[in-house]
Amino acid sequence: MSDTEVKQALVLVVEDYQDAREMYAAYLQFSGYRVAEATNGLEAIEKTLELFPDIILMDLALPKMDGWEATRRLKSDERTKHIPIVALTGHALAGHAEGARQAGCDSFVTKPCLPDALVAEIRRMLAARDAPPDADEAKRPAKPTGRRR
């Protein structure tokens, strides 16, 4: 995927705190991404099913339905389980990162984070999503076969 294609990706920002949501959205738009916004877990599911974003930034502490449950539902749905979800949380505890992964999050970013770090994580996740399944295999050295010459 070229840099231009990555930058045209649609990012769904799910954040209940308006100032943070607007800041993320503005910086992502400045960085060339298309952005949609949701303010709670139920709205995140609705917008995902409507727009099918390329990636979701999901706050975990949300009203109506928290980000944990919204992520579990999106990852259990055949239509949306392939969409990468980056958990956004103010909790830096290792248990939160593991819990986010168990809920289905593909990555974990602790707030507050620098906007450049968030964009770098989005790029990394989109590149990983679009890499051929055997891309890692091609980079590894050949395994010895056990035969000698």
C-alpha positions as CSV (number, residue, x, y, z in Angstrom):
1,M,0.0,0.0,0.0
2,S,1.4,3.4,-1.0
3,D,1.7,6.3,1.4
4,T,-1.1,8.1,-0.5
5,E,-3.4,5.1,-0.1
6,V,-2.7,4.7,3.6
7,K,-3.4,8.4,4.1
8,Q,-6.7,8.2,2.4
9,A,-7.9,5.5,4.8
10,L,-11.0,6.1,6.8
11,V,-10.4,6.3,10.6
12,L,-13.3,6.0,13.0
13,V,-12.5,7.9,16.2
14,V,-14.6,6.7,19.1
15,E,-14.1,9.0,22.0
16,D,-16.7,10.5,24.4
17,Y,-14.6,13.5,25.5
18,Q,-15.3,16.1,22.8
19,D,-12.0,18.0,23.1
20,A,-10.0,14.8,22.6
21,R,-12.2,13.6,19.8
22,E,-11.9,16.8,17.9
23,M,-8.2,17.0,18.5
24,Y,-7.6,13.5,17.1
25,A,-10.0,14.1,14.2
26,A,-8.3,17.4,13.3
27,Y,-4.8,16.0,13.4
28,L,-5.8,12.9,11.4
29,Q,-7.4,15.1,8.8
30,F,-4.3,17.3,8.7
31,S,-2.3,14.1,8.2
32,G,-4.4,13.2,5.2
33,Y,-6.9,10.7,6.6
34,R,-10.6,10.7,6.2
35,V,-12.3,10.7,9.7
36,A,-15.6,9.7,11.1
37,E,-16.5,10.2,14.8
38,A,-18.6,8.3,17.4
39,T,-19.2,9.2,21.0
40,N,-20.1,5.9,22.6
41,G,-19.9,2.1,22.0
42,L,-23.3,1.8,20.4
43,E,-22.6,4.6,18.0
44,A,-19.3,3.0,17.2
45,I,-21.0,-0.2,16.1
46,E,-23.6,1.7,14.1
47,K,-21.0,3.8,12.3
48,T,-18.8,0.8,11.6
49,L,-21.7,-1.1,10.0
50,E,-22.6,2.0,8.0
51,L,-19.1,3.1,6.9
52,F,-16.8,0.1,7.2
53,P,-13.8,2.2,8.3
54,D,-10.2,1.0,7.5
55,I,-9.3,1.3,11.2
56,I,-11.0,2.2,14.5
57,L,-9.5,4.2,17.4
58,M,-11.6,3.0,20.4
59,D,-11.6,4.7,23.8
60,L,-12.3,1.9,26.3
61,A,-14.2,4.1,28.9
62,L,-17.4,5.1,27.0
63,P,-21.0,5.8,28.0
64,K,-24.0,3.6,26.9
65,M,-21.7,0.7,25.9
66,D,-18.0,0.7,26.8
67,G,-15.2,0.2,24.3
68,W,-14.5,-3.3,25.7
69,E,-18.0,-4.5,24.8
70,A,-18.1,-2.6,21.5
71,T,-14.8,-4.2,20.5
72,R,-16.0,-7.7,21.4
73,R,-19.1,-7.3,19.3
74,L,-17.2,-5.9,16.3
75,K,-14.7,-8.7,16.5
76,S,-17.4,-11.4,16.7
77,D,-19.2,-10.0,13.6
78,E,-18.0,-11.6,10.3
79,R,-18.6,-8.3,8.5
80,T,-16.3,-6.3,10.8
81,K,-13.8,-8.7,12.5
82,H,-11.1,-7.8,10.0
83,I,-11.1,-4.1,10.9
84,P,-8.1,-3.3,13.1
85,I,-9.0,-1.7,16.4
86,V,-6.6,0.4,18.4
87,A,-7.5,0.8,22.0
88,L,-7.2,4.3,23.5
89,T,-7.1,4.5,27.3
90,G,-5.8,6.6,30.1
91,H,-4.7,3.4,32.0
92,A,-1.1,2.4,31.4
93,L,-1.3,-0.8,33.4
94,A,-0.1,-3.9,31.8
95,G,-3.3,-5.7,32.7
96,H,-5.3,-3.2,30.6
97,A,-3.2,-3.9,27.5
98,E,-3.7,-7.6,27.9
99,G,-7.5,-7.1,28.6
100,A,-7.8,-5.0,25.5
101,R,-6.1,-7.7,23.4
102,Q,-8.4,-10.3,24.9
103,A,-11.4,-8.2,24.0
104,G,-10.1,-8.1,20.4
105,C,-8.1,-4.9,20.2
106,D,-5.2,-5.3,17.8
107,S,-3.1,-2.5,19.4
108,F,-3.1,-0.4,22.5
109,V,-2.1,3.3,22.9
110,T,-2.1,5.1,26.3
111,K,-3.5,8.6,26.5
112,P,-2.4,11.2,26.4
113,C,-0.3,10.4,23.4
114,L,1.5,12.6,20.9
115,P,-0.5,12.9,17.7
116,D,2.6,11.8,15.7
117,A,2.8,8.6,17.7
118,L,-0.9,7.9,17.0
119,V,-0.5,8.4,13.3
120,A,2.6,6.1,13.4
121,E,0.5,3.4,15.1
122,I,-2.3,3.8,12.5
123,R,0.2,3.5,9.7
124,R,1.8,0.4,11.3
125,M,-1.6,-1.3,11.8
126,L,-2.7,-0.5,8.2
127,A,0.5,-1.8,6.8
128,A,0.3,-5.0,8.9
129,R,-3.3,-5.5,7.8
130,D,-2.4,-5.1,4.1
131,A,0.8,-7.2,4.2
132,P,0.7,-10.5,2.4
133,P,0.2,-13.4,4.9
134,D,3.6,-14.8,4.3
135,A,5.5,-11.5,4.3
136,D,7.2,-12.3,7.6
137,E,8.2,-15.7,6.2
138,A,9.9,-14.1,3.2
139,K,12.1,-12.0,5.5
140,R,13.2,-14.9,7.7
141,P,16.4,-16.8,6.8
142,A,15.9,-20.2,5.2
143,K,15.6,-23.0,7.7
144,P,18.3,-25.7,7.4
145,T,16.9,-28.9,5.9
146,G,19.2,-31.2,7.8
147,R,20.9,-32.4,4.6
148,R,24.6,-31.9,4.1
149,R,26.6,-31.7,1.0
